[in-house]
């Protein structure tokens, strides 16, 4: 609530990566919004990550119905051991929202690596 999401996945060894995906929920009636953007990074050392994909949100904040969206990238040609996923929370509910000025939730469901 009100904070960004970050996860680091240790793939155990250097691995070829072709497709990345992280799935998020938006249900603005429950103060849950899509991330503003999602970034994927790769590293061999778990110290410095190189960004390999950055996906901006294209779902409007004011949708009445709940929606699930995959933020991902296909066709990658990268190799690494550690995968970093960052999702940027909008921070606070927008001015038109019943919870205006209050902290917004960010819900992630699943991360897929192929």
Secondary structure in CASP SS format (residue, H / E / C, confidence):
PFRMAT SS
TARGET T0000
AUTHOR 0000-0000-0000
METHOD secondary structure of the structure
MODEL  1
X C 1.00
X C 1.00
X C 1.00
X C 1.00
X E 1.00
X E 1.00
X E 1.00
X E 1.00
X E 1.00
X E 1.00
X E 1.00
X E 1.00
X E 1.00
X E 1.00
X E 1.00
X E 1.00
X E 1.00
X C 1.00
X C 1.00
X E 1.00
X E 1.00
X E 1.00
X E 1.00
X E 1.00
X E 1.00
X E 1.00
X E 1.00
X H 1.00
X H 1.00
X H 1.00
X C 1.00
X E 1.00
X C 1.00
X C 1.00
X C 1.00
X C 1.00
X E 1.00
X E 1.00
X E 1.00
X E 1.00
X E 1.00
X E 1.00
X E 1.00
X C 1.00
X C 1.00
X C 1.00
X C 1.00
X C 1.00
X C 1.00
X E 1.00
X E 1.00
X E 1.00
X E 1.00
X E 1.00
X E 1.00
X E 1.00
X C 1.00
X C 1.00
X C 1.00
X C 1.00
X C 1.00
X C 1.00
X C 1.00
X C 1.00
X C 1.00
X C 1.00
X E 1.00
X E 1.00
X E 1.00
X E 1.00
X E 1.00
X E 1.00
X E 1.00
X C 1.00
X C 1.00
X C 1.00
X C 1.00
X E 1.00
X E 1.00
X E 1.00
X E 1.00
X E 1.00
X E 1.00
X E 1.00
X E 1.00
X E 1.00
X E 1.00
X C 1.00
X C 1.00
X C 1.00
X C 1.00
X E 1.00
X C 1.00
X C 1.00
X C 1.00
X C 1.00
X C 1.00
X C 1.00
X C 1.00
X C 1.00
X C 1.00
X C 1.00
X E 1.00
X C 1.00
X E 1.00
X C 1.00
X E 1.00
X E 1.00
X E 1.00
X E 1.00
X E 1.00
X E 1.00
X E 1.00
X C 1.00
END
